[in-house]
């Protein structure tokens, strides 16, 4: 494993590289860091070069101080890593907010990608109801602090009847590393992001879409509708999962991703 730091916007962005072969970039979501992909990377590194960044303010990456950061700005940070690693064609997989970043990257640099995958994510912009929910979350963070907010919200990301207690503990242990400013920056960027359904509609590459039947953050019915947008969508359902498929049903999630990469990245 290689651990690297890249200076972007006067701040250091941390990322890890595991394995060799065709490149796969894995983007984590809100309130997480790159370690959520560890189990998947342990499997995929046998055939692929897995590049896993910590987004600004997450894990070992320094936070960006500006309040006016967009999802496209995070995508540009990922592009700096892509350029530094001299990646010419690769697959990008994003979880939740990481999926928004993946779509923003695909919108800006479609020619660089051989595939995109969305774990519990959507190409739609926030509806007004969702924006109001995020505003309430911001108010809670400002009043009670980031740790209390994450301790309150993280359990709801798992299906209660099939909750992976070890995975839940892992996320809760990471919660103390986040500042309120970073979480608010993420929420603001998500609220302001634009609708990118055109990326799916116009996609010339196969799209992987993974949905959880118990997901409250990205409702299953919404994912089902989006599964028909791209010319070629590989839509998979995790029956016992809410919003954290790579942790709730890791073996099935690994098999889905490995099969997708096998067919579209020419692995023998």
C-alpha positions as CSV (number, residue, x, y, z in Angstrom):
1,X,0.0,0.0,0.0
2,X,1.1,3.5,-0.8
3,X,0.0,6.5,1.2
4,X,0.3,9.9,-0.5
5,X,-0.4,13.6,0.2
6,X,-1.1,16.0,-2.6
7,X,-1.3,19.8,-2.1
8,X,-4.5,21.2,-3.5
9,X,-5.7,24.7,-2.8
10,X,-2.9,25.2,-0.3
11,X,-4.2,22.2,1.7
12,X,-3.1,18.5,1.8
13,X,-5.3,15.8,0.4
14,X,-4.5,12.3,1.6
15,X,-5.1,9.2,-0.5
16,X,-4.1,5.5,-0.6
17,X,-3.2,3.2,-3.5
18,X,-3.5,-0.5,-3.2
19,X,-2.8,-3.1,-5.9
20,X,-1.8,-2.9,-9.6
21,X,-3.6,-2.9,-12.9
22,X,-6.5,-0.9,-14.3
23,X,-7.4,2.0,-11.9
24,X,-10.5,2.3,-9.8
25,X,-11.1,5.5,-7.8
26,X,-13.4,5.0,-4.8
27,X,-15.0,8.2,-3.3
28,X,-16.5,8.0,0.2
29,X,-19.6,9.9,1.4
30,X,-20.7,12.3,4.1
31,X,-19.4,11.7,7.6
32,X,-17.0,9.0,6.4
33,X,-13.5,8.7,5.2
34,X,-11.8,6.4,2.7
35,X,-11.7,3.5,5.2
36,X,-15.3,2.6,4.4
37,X,-13.9,0.9,1.3
38,X,-11.3,-1.2,3.1
39,X,-13.1,-4.6,2.8
40,X,-13.8,-3.9,-0.9
41,X,-10.2,-2.8,-1.6
42,X,-8.8,-6.0,0.1
43,X,-10.7,-8.0,-2.5
44,X,-10.3,-5.7,-5.6
45,X,-6.5,-5.0,-5.2
46,X,-5.8,-8.5,-6.6
47,X,-6.8,-7.2,-10.0
48,X,-7.0,-3.4,-9.8
49,X,-5.1,-0.4,-8.7
50,X,-7.5,1.1,-6.1
51,X,-7.1,4.8,-5.4
52,X,-9.0,5.9,-2.3
53,X,-8.9,9.6,-1.3
54,X,-10.1,11.2,1.9
55,X,-12.2,14.2,0.9
56,X,-11.1,17.6,2.3
57,X,-11.9,17.7,6.0
58,X,-12.3,13.9,6.2
59,X,-9.8,11.4,7.5
60,X,-6.3,12.6,7.0
61,X,-7.1,15.3,4.5
62,X,-7.0,18.9,5.7
63,X,-10.2,20.9,5.6
64,X,-11.0,23.7,3.2
65,X,-11.9,26.9,5.1
66,X,-14.2,28.4,2.5
67,X,-17.9,28.2,3.0
68,X,-18.6,28.4,-0.8
69,X,-17.4,25.0,-1.8
70,X,-19.3,23.1,-4.4
71,X,-19.6,19.4,-5.3
72,X,-17.8,20.4,-8.6
73,X,-14.9,21.7,-6.4
74,X,-14.5,18.4,-4.7
75,X,-14.6,16.7,-8.2
76,X,-11.8,19.0,-9.3
77,X,-9.7,17.9,-6.2
78,X,-10.2,14.4,-7.3
79,X,-9.1,15.4,-10.8
80,X,-5.8,16.7,-9.4
81,X,-5.2,13.3,-8.0
82,X,-6.1,11.7,-11.4
83,X,-3.7,14.0,-13.1
84,X,-0.9,13.5,-10.6
85,X,-1.3,9.7,-11.0
86,X,-1.4,10.1,-14.8
87,X,-4.7,8.1,-15.1
88,X,-6.0,8.0,-18.6
89,X,-9.0,5.7,-18.4
90,X,-10.4,4.4,-15.2
91,X,-13.6,3.7,-13.3
92,X,-15.0,5.9,-10.5
93,X,-17.3,4.6,-7.8
94,X,-19.0,6.9,-5.3
95,X,-21.0,6.4,-2.1
96,X,-23.8,8.8,-1.3
97,X,-22.2,12.3,-1.5
98,X,-19.3,10.5,-3.2
99,X,-21.8,9.6,-5.9
100,X,-22.6,13.3,-6.4
101,X,-18.9,13.9,-6.8
102,X,-18.6,11.0,-9.2
103,X,-21.4,12.5,-11.4
104,X,-19.8,15.9,-11.3
105,X,-16.5,14.4,-12.4
106,X,-18.3,12.5,-15.2
107,X,-20.0,15.7,-16.3
108,X,-16.7,17.6,-16.5
109,X,-14.4,14.8,-17.8
110,X,-16.5,12.1,-19.5
111,X,-13.7,11.1,-21.8
112,X,-11.5,9.9,-18.9
113,X,-13.9,7.3,-17.6
114,X,-14.6,3.7,-18.6
115,X,-17.4,3.3,-16.0
116,X,-19.2,5.0,-13.1
117,X,-20.8,3.5,-10.1
118,X,-23.2,4.9,-7.6
119,X,-23.6,3.3,-4.2
120,X,-26.8,4.7,-2.6
121,X,-26.7,7.9,-4.5
122,X,-28.7,10.0,-7.0
123,X,-28.3,12.2,-10.0
124,X,-31.2,14.4,-8.9
125,X,-30.7,17.7,-7.1
126,X,-32.1,18.1,-3.6
127,X,-35.9,18.7,-3.5
128,X,-37.1,21.5,-1.3
129,X,-38.1,19.0,1.4
130,X,-34.6,17.5,1.4
131,X,-33.0,21.0,1.6
132,X,-35.1,21.8,4.6
133,X,-34.0,18.6,6.2
134,X,-30.3,19.5,5.6
135,X,-30.9,23.0,7.0
136,X,-32.3,21.4,10.2
137,X,-29.2,19.2,10.4
138,X,-27.0,22.3,10.1
139,X,-28.9,24.0,12.9
140,X,-28.4,20.9,15.0
141,X,-24.7,20.8,14.3
142,X,-24.4,24.5,15.3
143,X,-26.3,24.0,18.5
144,X,-25.0,20.6,19.6
145,X,-21.7,20.0,17.8
146,X,-20.6,17.6,15.1
147,X,-20.0,14.6,17.3
148,X,-23.4,14.6,18.8
149,X,-25.0,15.0,15.4
150,X,-23.1,12.1,13.9
151,X,-23.8,9.9,16.9
152,X,-27.5,10.7,16.4
153,X,-27.7,10.3,12.6
154,X,-25.3,7.4,11.8
155,X,-27.4,4.6,13.3
156,X,-30.2,5.6,10.9
157,X,-28.0,4.7,7.9
158,X,-28.2,1.0,8.8
159,X,-31.2,-1.3,8.4
160,X,-32.1,-2.0,12.1
161,X,-33.0,-5.6,11.7
162,X,-29.7,-6.4,9.9
163,X,-27.4,-3.8,11.5
164,X,-23.7,-4.6,11.3
165,X,-22.6,-3.6,14.8
166,X,-18.9,-3.7,13.9
167,X,-19.4,-1.4,10.9
168,X,-21.6,0.9,13.0
169,X,-19.0,1.1,15.7
170,X,-16.3,1.9,13.0
171,X,-18.3,4.9,11.7
172,X,-19.1,6.1,15.2
173,X,-15.4,5.9,16.1
174,X,-14.5,8.1,13.1
175,X,-17.1,10.7,14.1
176,X,-14.9,12.5,16.5
177,X,-12.5,13.6,13.7
178,X,-15.0,15.9,12.0
179,X,-15.4,19.6,12.6
180,X,-18.8,21.3,12.4
181,X,-17.5,23.6,9.7
182,X,-16.6,20.6,7.5
183,X,-20.0,18.9,7.9
184,X,-21.8,22.2,7.2
185,X,-19.6,22.7,4.1
186,X,-20.6,19.3,2.8
187,X,-24.3,19.9,3.5
188,X,-24.2,23.3,1.8
189,X,-22.5,21.8,-1.3
190,X,-25.1,19.1,-1.5
191,X,-28.0,21.5,-1.2
192,X,-26.6,23.7,-3.9
193,X,-25.7,20.9,-6.4
194,X,-27.4,20.8,-9.7
195,X,-29.4,18.1,-11.3
196,X,-27.1,15.8,-13.3
197,X,-29.6,13.3,-14.7
198,X,-28.2,14.4,-18.1
199,X,-24.9,12.6,-17.2
200,X,-26.8,9.3,-17.0
201,X,-29.0,10.0,-20.0
202,X,-26.1,10.9,-22.2
203,X,-23.7,8.3,-20.8
204,X,-21.7,6.4,-23.4
205,X,-20.2,4.1,-20.6
206,X,-22.0,1.5,-18.5
207,X,-23.5,2.8,-15.2
208,X,-23.5,0.7,-12.1
209,X,-26.4,1.6,-9.7
210,X,-26.7,-0.1,-6.3
211,X,-29.7,0.5,-4.1
212,X,-30.8,-0.6,-0.6
213,X,-34.5,-1.5,-0.1
214,X,-34.3,0.0,3.4
215,X,-32.6,3.2,2.4
216,X,-34.2,6.3,3.9
217,X,-31.6,8.8,2.5
218,X,-32.0,7.6,-1.1
219,X,-35.4,5.9,-1.3
220,X,-35.4,2.7,-3.3
221,X,-38.2,3.9,-5.6
222,X,-36.1,6.9,-6.6
223,X,-33.1,4.6,-7.5
224,X,-35.5,2.3,-9.5
225,X,-36.6,5.3,-11.6
226,X,-33.1,6.4,-12.3
227,X,-32.1,2.9,-13.4
228,X,-33.8,3.5,-16.7
229,X,-32.0,6.7,-17.6
230,X,-28.7,5.5,-19.0
231,X,-28.5,3.4,-22.2
232,X,-26.7,0.7,-20.2
233,X,-27.4,0.5,-16.5
234,X,-26.5,-2.4,-14.2
235,X,-29.0,-2.1,-11.4
236,X,-28.5,-4.1,-8.3
237,X,-30.6,-4.3,-5.1
238,X,-29.3,-5.1,-1.7
239,X,-32.4,-6.5,0.1
240,X,-31.1,-6.2,3.7
241,X,-29.4,-2.9,3.3
242,X,-30.3,0.7,4.1
243,X,-27.6,3.3,3.1
244,X,-24.3,1.5,3.8
245,X,-24.3,-1.5,1.4
246,X,-20.5,-1.9,1.4
247,X,-20.7,-2.5,5.2
248,X,-24.1,-4.1,5.6
249,X,-23.8,-6.7,2.9
250,X,-20.1,-6.5,2.1
251,X,-19.8,-9.9,0.3
252,X,-22.6,-9.2,-2.1
253,X,-21.5,-5.6,-2.7
254,X,-17.9,-6.8,-3.5
255,X,-19.3,-9.5,-5.9
256,X,-21.4,-6.9,-7.7
257,X,-18.6,-4.4,-8.1
258,X,-16.0,-7.1,-9.1
259,X,-18.4,-8.5,-11.7
260,X,-19.0,-5.0,-13.1
261,X,-15.3,-4.2,-13.3
262,X,-14.5,-7.6,-14.8
263,X,-16.8,-7.1,-17.8
264,X,-16.0,-3.5,-18.5
265,X,-12.3,-3.2,-17.7
266,X,-11.0,-6.2,-19.6
267,X,-9.7,-8.2,-16.7
268,X,-9.0,-11.8,-17.8
